[in-house]
């Protein structure tokens, strides 16, 4: 059995949103509005005439004119907890952000539809119209609609190999862009797929087959994996990972992995790799 030695270092800071009560650039607000626009587009073709009483143009205008505010505040109405509240006269929707980021994709689509129908005065407490979405659209179609609206993050990453004889020197394996769209693809195409044998990986041909891959989790979470996978292994015995979230991405992070050969305390055959990643701004993407 291989001896396992992992050095894992995390140096990360979260991206600051424009206030925790939402604001310009808030990824969850953008996602909510994007789902609304996607449903609006469907009302002009696939869903045309299938949602009783819903006018496609009025719905489109409601999506365009309504302010969406993500908040960490507890939302309630008539003494009952709410996932969201809509205010037709003010053309405003308030959504509990922590709850939103944990919702399943289908539930997100139904909630978005319900809140905009509330703005139009077509739904109140009940989900009489919005609940029919799952009967007129396939689950696959809804999942695609929501996944296409999820936040997309791009990181610029550099992988280096440290010199085991002199820690002051290192070799640059290369630089690559890592896109979170690869997480969604892995999740939709094959949820059971081994994350260490990904459809998309980086640096796999440089630096002793060390590669970086992404694996999906629940509620917008994902892992960045740094590993070396031998040809006869299904899971590497030595790897490091960084756990992140699409809605609160780190501005930057660093992973370290040491592969030790032998059992000596000062093993000069050990090889250490470091991955440094920086979140690109919208202008850089």
SEFI-827472 format. One line per 8 residues: their letters; for each residue x, y, z of C-alpha. Coordinates in Angstrom, 1 decimal. Layout:
<pts>
a) X,Y,Z; ...
</pts>
This chain:
<pts>
xxxxxxxx) 0.0,0.0,0.0; 1.3,3.4,-0.8; 2.1,5.7,2.0; 0.0,8.9,1.9; 1.4,12.3,2.5; -0.6,15.3,1.5; 0.4,18.9,2.2; -2.7,21.0,1.8
xxxxxxxx) -2.6,24.8,2.1; -5.4,27.2,1.6; -4.9,30.9,1.2; -8.2,32.3,0.0; -10.4,35.3,0.5; -14.0,35.5,-0.6; -15.1,37.9,-3.3; -17.1,40.7,-1.7
xxxxxxxx) -20.5,41.2,-3.1; -22.1,44.6,-3.3; -23.5,44.2,0.2; -24.9,41.0,1.6; -28.3,42.4,0.9; -27.6,42.0,-2.8; -26.7,44.6,-5.4; -25.1,45.0,-8.7
xxxxxxxx) -23.0,42.0,-9.6; -24.6,39.7,-7.0; -24.3,36.2,-8.6; -27.5,34.9,-7.0; -29.6,37.9,-8.2; -28.1,37.5,-11.7; -29.1,33.8,-11.7; -32.7,34.6,-10.5
xxxxxxxx) -33.2,37.2,-13.3; -31.5,34.9,-15.9; -33.9,32.1,-15.1; -36.8,34.6,-15.4; -35.6,35.7,-18.8; -35.2,32.1,-19.9; -38.8,31.3,-18.9; -39.9,34.4,-20.7
xxxxxxxx) -38.2,33.2,-23.8; -39.9,29.8,-23.5; -43.3,31.5,-23.3; -42.8,32.7,-26.8; -42.2,29.2,-28.2; -42.1,26.0,-26.2; -44.5,27.2,-23.5; -46.7,29.4,-25.7
xxxxxxxx) -50.3,29.0,-24.6; -49.5,26.3,-22.1; -49.7,28.4,-18.9; -53.3,29.6,-18.5; -53.8,33.3,-18.3; -50.1,34.2,-18.7; -49.4,36.7,-21.4; -45.9,36.3,-22.8
xxxxxxxx) -45.3,40.0,-23.4; -46.5,41.1,-20.0; -44.4,38.4,-18.4; -41.4,39.6,-20.4; -42.0,43.2,-19.2; -42.4,42.0,-15.6; -39.0,40.3,-15.7; -37.4,43.4,-17.3
xxxxxxxx) -38.9,45.9,-14.9; -38.9,44.1,-11.5; -36.0,44.6,-9.1; -34.7,41.4,-7.5; -33.1,41.7,-4.1; -31.2,38.9,-2.4; -31.2,39.2,1.3; -30.0,37.3,4.3
xxxxxxxx) -33.0,38.5,6.3; -35.6,36.0,7.5; -38.6,36.5,5.2; -42.1,35.9,6.5; -45.7,36.7,5.7; -48.7,36.2,8.0; -46.3,34.6,10.5; -45.1,32.0,8.1
xxxxxxxx) -41.5,31.6,6.7; -41.2,32.4,3.0; -38.5,31.6,0.4; -39.3,34.9,-1.3; -41.8,37.8,-1.2; -43.1,39.8,-4.2; -44.4,43.4,-4.1; -46.4,44.1,-7.2
xxxxxxxx) -47.0,47.8,-6.5; -43.2,48.4,-6.0; -42.3,45.9,-8.7; -39.9,44.2,-6.3; -39.0,40.7,-5.3; -37.1,39.8,-2.2; -35.4,36.4,-2.0; -33.7,34.7,1.0
xxxxxxxx) -30.2,34.3,-0.4; -29.0,31.4,1.9; -32.1,29.4,1.1; -31.9,30.2,-2.7; -28.3,28.8,-3.0; -29.5,25.5,-1.6; -32.6,25.0,-3.7; -32.7,22.2,-6.3
xxxxxxxx) -32.8,23.4,-9.9; -36.4,22.5,-10.6; -37.5,24.2,-7.4; -35.6,27.3,-8.5; -37.4,27.5,-11.8; -40.8,27.1,-10.1; -40.1,29.7,-7.5; -38.9,32.2,-10.1
xxxxxxxx) -42.0,31.6,-12.2; -44.3,32.0,-9.1; -42.7,35.2,-8.0; -43.0,36.9,-11.4; -46.6,35.6,-11.7; -47.2,37.3,-8.3; -45.9,40.6,-9.7; -48.5,40.2,-12.5
xxxxxxxx) -51.2,39.5,-9.9; -51.8,35.9,-11.3; -50.6,34.0,-8.2; -50.9,34.6,-4.5; -50.2,32.0,-1.9; -50.9,29.1,-4.1; -48.7,27.7,-6.9; -51.7,26.9,-9.1
xxxxxxxx) -50.0,27.9,-12.4; -46.3,27.7,-11.6; -46.6,24.1,-10.3; -47.7,22.9,-13.7; -44.2,23.7,-15.1; -43.0,20.2,-14.4; -45.9,18.7,-16.4; -45.3,20.8,-19.5
xxxxxxxx) -41.5,20.8,-19.6; -39.3,17.8,-19.2; -37.0,17.6,-16.2; -34.1,17.6,-18.6; -35.3,20.9,-20.2; -35.7,22.5,-16.8; -32.3,21.4,-15.6; -30.7,22.8,-18.8
xxxxxxxx) -32.6,26.1,-18.4; -31.4,26.5,-14.8; -27.8,25.3,-15.3; -27.4,27.7,-18.3; -28.3,30.5,-15.8; -25.9,29.5,-13.0; -22.9,31.8,-12.2; -19.9,31.1,-14.4
xxxxxxxx) -16.5,31.7,-12.9; -13.1,31.6,-14.6; -9.8,31.1,-12.8; -6.3,31.6,-14.1; -4.1,28.9,-12.6; -0.4,28.2,-12.5; 1.1,24.8,-11.6; 4.7,24.6,-10.4
xxxxxxxx) 7.0,21.8,-9.3; 9.4,22.5,-6.5; 13.0,21.4,-6.6; 13.4,18.7,-3.9; 17.1,19.6,-3.6; 16.5,23.3,-3.3; 13.2,24.7,-2.2; 14.2,28.1,-3.4
xxxxxxxx) 13.9,27.0,-7.1; 11.0,25.6,-9.0; 9.8,24.6,-12.5; 6.7,26.2,-14.0; 4.5,23.4,-15.5; 2.2,25.8,-17.2; -0.7,28.2,-16.9; -4.3,27.4,-17.8
xxxxxxxx) -7.8,28.8,-17.5; -10.3,26.8,-15.4; -14.0,27.3,-16.1; -16.8,26.3,-13.7; -18.9,25.4,-16.8; -16.9,22.2,-16.7; -18.5,21.4,-13.3; -22.0,21.7,-14.7
xxxxxxxx) -21.1,19.6,-17.7; -19.8,16.8,-15.5; -22.8,17.0,-13.3; -25.4,16.9,-16.2; -23.6,14.3,-18.5; -22.7,11.7,-15.9; -23.3,12.3,-12.2; -21.6,9.0,-11.3
xxxxxxxx) -18.4,9.9,-13.2; -15.1,9.5,-11.3; -13.9,13.1,-10.7; -10.3,11.9,-10.9; -10.9,10.7,-14.5; -12.7,13.9,-15.7; -13.8,14.7,-19.2; -11.9,18.0,-18.7
xxxxxxxx) -8.6,18.2,-16.9; -5.6,20.5,-16.9; -1.8,20.1,-16.9; -2.2,16.3,-17.3; 0.7,16.0,-19.7; 3.2,18.2,-17.7; 4.9,17.5,-14.5; 4.6,13.8,-14.0
xxxxxxxx) 0.9,13.4,-15.0; -0.2,15.8,-12.2; -3.6,17.2,-13.2; -6.3,19.5,-11.9; -9.9,18.6,-12.3; -13.3,19.9,-11.1; -16.0,17.8,-9.5; -19.6,18.9,-8.7
xxxxxxxx) -21.2,18.9,-5.3; -24.6,20.0,-4.0; -26.1,23.5,-3.7; -23.5,25.2,-6.0; -20.5,23.6,-4.2; -17.6,22.1,-6.1; -14.1,20.8,-5.6; -10.9,21.6,-7.3
xxxxxxxx) -8.8,18.5,-7.2; -5.0,18.2,-7.5; -3.8,14.7,-8.0; -1.6,12.1,-9.8; -3.6,9.1,-11.1; -1.7,6.0,-12.0; -3.1,4.0,-14.9; -4.3,1.1,-12.7
xxxxxxxx) -6.0,3.3,-10.1; -9.6,4.3,-9.9; -8.9,6.9,-7.2; -5.5,8.4,-6.5; -4.0,7.5,-3.1; -2.5,11.0,-2.9; -4.4,14.1,-3.7; -5.4,17.5,-2.4
xxxxxxxx) -8.6,19.5,-3.0; -10.1,22.9,-2.4; -13.8,23.1,-1.6; -15.5,26.2,-3.1; -19.0,27.7,-3.8; -20.2,29.3,-7.0; -22.1,32.0,-5.0; -19.1,33.0,-2.9
xxxxxxxx) -16.1,32.3,-5.0; -12.6,32.8,-3.6; -10.6,35.7,-5.0; -7.7,33.3,-5.1; -6.6,30.0,-3.6; -3.5,27.8,-3.4; -3.2,24.0,-3.2; -0.1,22.1,-2.3
xxxxxxxx) 0.5,18.3,-2.9; 3.6,16.3,-1.8; 4.1,12.9,-3.3; 6.5,11.0,-1.1; 8.5,8.0,-2.3; 9.9,5.9,0.5; 9.6,6.3,4.2; 12.7,8.4,5.2
xxxxxxxx) 12.0,11.4,7.3; 14.0,13.6,5.0; 13.1,12.0,1.7; 14.8,13.7,-1.2; 12.8,11.7,-3.7; 9.6,13.5,-2.6; 8.1,15.8,-5.1; 6.0,18.8,-4.2
xxxxxxxx) 3.6,20.6,-6.5; 1.8,23.9,-5.9; -1.3,25.2,-7.7; -2.1,28.9,-7.5; -5.4,30.2,-8.9; -6.8,33.7,-9.2; -10.4,34.5,-10.0; -10.7,36.6,-13.2
xxxxx) -12.8,39.7,-13.3; -15.6,40.0,-15.8; -13.4,42.2,-17.9; -10.7,39.5,-18.0; -13.2,36.7,-19.0
</pts>
